């Protein structure tokens, strides 16, 4: 601006002609320098943004050539590059750690982008499915047709047990499928695990518990019968080689014989009842499903027990949220009857006994709960309550909760028990929408 003003001031003075030429040349040079200066700033900003875009953090910018303002700009560039490089390094470290974790976890994992592209498949998944590698879903389905077909049946989300053949062995896979959208792209995540060994182990433990209880009950009866039979034989043993005549038996001996025979009969009847209970446990029929309202179920149970419980000094309350259940009404009635009966026994000899039946809905399903403020269940016994013939009552058969669990399982539902000694018991029935 100074040179322009000065040139304008001396313009037209012939005596300063050469000065005008020199000032004009200087003015042109300075205009060129300004243009270069501005373009250099633009080039540096463009080069910086390109380096960020390409994740290239090796680009450097000289601080000494263009003055103080460029020095501050280049310092800011360097700080931003360091921050981006640090974030990139951390993300790469997290990604490699995630890959290492996915490879070492004992669960098969497959991630599918869209409908075809497999973005992730870990070693356990390849081992369980018997494949070496697969980049797309179509080729994986060709190698494992049963697995692929079942996954397609599940759709975008759901859980299922799938039986597949891997070589000469059969696998029972617990499969969980979920979907999500990341940066506008839909991903389907498939996780699965072979639970065959766990099921076999649980079955063995269940059989051991059942055999232990069966042996205990049968031996209790047979030991008594065997002992009394031996005693009766001794009473009737031949005397001096002659058979004992009934006329020669004393009243005391006859009384003992009658008592022994009655005891044998009673123990035999008990054993027959025990075997009949065992038949009930092993022959639960398939449910005949129909739509039943929760209000109808609970009202029926309330009217069935209200008078009996009132006589026993127990208060029965209901809290009903009405919804439909797809169940076998007779079987679910039996489950609720078993639970109310158990609560009634837990409240014996208690003046403030209360049983509450409640129905409600939540995100996890439809629920019916039976709660009492009775004596509760010991923590050790709580782990055994669903084992057939296990009971904490002297007069209990030990099949009520076992039958209830089988019925709930046939309905694809769950039964859970929470209890504390002297604080009561809550049994929760959870039904899932079909």
Steps between C-alpha positions, in 0.01 A plus 500: 500500500787738581669431164170548318440836670861609435475400133177696467666803662797513255300383197526747209819666623744457210793570728420185701436275197755235603371507855153424364636201306681364805193541723280330239740203483505477881119522508466214250748290699310562823164413342654176376637436849155555657340260252770239569461554873126443493531199266771352722261513797229334292744232380613426855142475630410274206809282558414477871138398437610241240747350749219471760266349240760239399608444864853603395663665798851529350435839330708783651465879480792747536445763767783744414436598136176697497487694823338488838140440388603194298706380795182491715306331219762230454516440876124445497538261204762299690280482816198382301713239319630369832144478638372314192803268503444423869129423441589281202762311701257446787227380263740258330613368839137452609418331168791256531408430862138437394619262227718316753208481745258375232747231395554375854140507624341155501197609297453496122448853362398599146432859392321561170478843333181529297387163366828354375831645614650321802707761684603275790517128568715373785686172545244331732231567236712341227580203724136439602374526140794306355605769250836662426395845385206681345462855375130494412184354649402303189819291499465434875142376449622264228758355738255480795150479348316402820661781698431754225138391463430528874664843520285623211191369685596701810521819292653820632470415869414204719630196689483132416661161560640354178630146449769474232739230388872575508698209359400184687354684800175681565499845660219673684555873448339773705466783245429868562441738206479879534508793255621858519568794269843668505575802277204423277601134455296212646698231679379161618692343788476122548640341816482129577643238732490123524306414818488123446762428769337736750161336444649152543668607823178653633308187403749281686475720809120489481503121466735467798270716713194306386662159558616612845146601597342189346750278682433681828120465473502137381757391759301664780197289408681176416718508811192519720319226305807276506551548874136432587487195269806356674341563840178327393697203370677467834163504678372223276820289502435124550537383858678166546465430129122554500310776322359761735124474535301823518318366803826481690589865435463733793285812486816707528652328197180536296487868589858545383425311178196716426698816569781382272261412219326838524835675490607299197171586330540868582859512373395308186222752436749783552736343248216460250405868543864594451518302175173659384645845570806402296270408209338845524838670479604302193169526311412869476281535187565757227300819570192582292549873448226761495469871570417554867487832684715540810193632685307181426785283628550693822129544571452124472779430748371773735150351516647151544713589805337808656268311741760243602768762565259725688415209729873444555546867592697585186426810293494445121543817288520552124649777286401440138620661179293330232670355193464191281715191541534221243495205742332179607267636768469170686876458530563859609216466753684198639822701528324779689322248726837344587647841582204611716510166686871542570441855627215377720726243667771764544250717693380234744484623862543862389241764593591764240531270199454664159512351149503739204439404138610768253502522121693764307683564174859613444753517219619151589156337469164443670519408867290339770651496849394322819644653816463406867649622828559150632801323648693505173744243363856435611766610252635144465152355441421773246740335255318164523133600496440408133654151539222236487401366848712755686290663772553706813169382650449183699175425317606631158526288185772714339340504154303828504781736396657239274172459312455878491842549344431233237166663412662843471777356285245341264345846465838655413475695826707530817446459872731667753498484880642762736486439874649604833451322828227659711446768232285311254518353151421640155444272200504676163343347187623668179323447168636620167293632209470243220 
